[in-house]
Amino acid sequence: MLTDTVTALVPDHVRGVAIGLYNLVFFTGGAVGSAAVGGLSGLVGLPGALAVLAVVPGAEPAGRRRRRPARRPRA
């Protein structure tokens, strides 16, 4: 389903590159997630490792909102 969205959003001449980058990010993220759960499960147990991994994606946007620079007043 997401691959269809990628193909619909990019021009024809870069479609192969866009799909390749999408797959790279998707599969690398899956591998990192599996490795993180495997590494953390020895420290906090499997339920704790899965909980940490579930919270991490939401923590990044929350951090971005806090670091957003103040807007400059209009002249």
VOGU-3710 file (C-alpha; in Angstrom, 3 decimals, decimal comma):
1> mltdtvtalv> 0,000/0,000/0,000  2,738/2,505/0,861  4,729/1,555/-2,221  1,698/2,514/-4,302  1,642/5,893/-2,569  5,333/6,445/-3,302  4,838/5,632/-6,978  1,887/8,012/-7,177  3,786/10,906/-5,594  7,023/10,931/-7,591
11> pdhvrgvaig> 7,679/11,701/-11,273  8,267/8,788/-13,633  11,948/9,524/-14,216  12,841/9,098/-10,500  10,311/6,446/-9,539  12,864/3,621/-9,302  15,131/5,691/-7,072  12,243/6,679/-4,819  11,061/3,086/-4,410  14,631/1,970/-3,712
21> lynlvfftgg> 15,091/4,607/-1,000  11,717/3,753/0,499  12,651/0,070/0,717  16,061/0,906/2,195  14,532/3,016/4,956  11,693/0,556/5,606  13,848/-2,553/5,888  16,689/-0,829/7,759  14,189/0,463/10,297  12,820/-3,034/10,771
31> avgsaavggl> 16,289/-4,444/11,329  17,185/-1,731/13,829  13,936/-2,311/15,707  14,563/-6,038/15,955  18,124/-5,485/17,127  16,988/-2,941/19,711  14,385/-5,310/21,152  16,927/-8,118/21,241  19,480/-5,967/23,026  17,075/-4,368/25,482
41> sglvglpgal> 15,266/-7,603/26,350  18,296/-8,775/28,325  18,156/-5,599/30,439  14,455/-4,908/30,936  12,754/-8,076/29,705  10,768/-8,550/26,524  7,669/-6,545/27,577  9,866/-3,629/28,687  11,879/-3,700/25,465  8,715/-3,673/23,363
51> avlavvpgae> 7,339/-0,797/25,450  10,509/1,238/24,933  10,412/0,568/21,213  6,742/1,611/21,072  7,474/4,942/22,803  10,530/5,961/20,755  8,687/6,977/17,524  6,391/9,301/19,477  9,229/10,868/21,449  10,954/12,321/18,392
61> pagrrrrrpa> 8,069/14,560/17,210  7,457/15,679/20,804  11,100/16,736/21,060  10,882/18,643/17,804  7,960/20,700/19,058  9,945/21,825/22,075  13,024/22,858/20,072  11,174/24,873/17,446  12,692/28,372/17,284  10,555/31,327/18,210
71> rrpra> 8,919/33,161/15,349  10,248/36,555/14,421  7,753/39,380/14,680  6,575/40,851/11,416  8,066/44,200/10,497
//
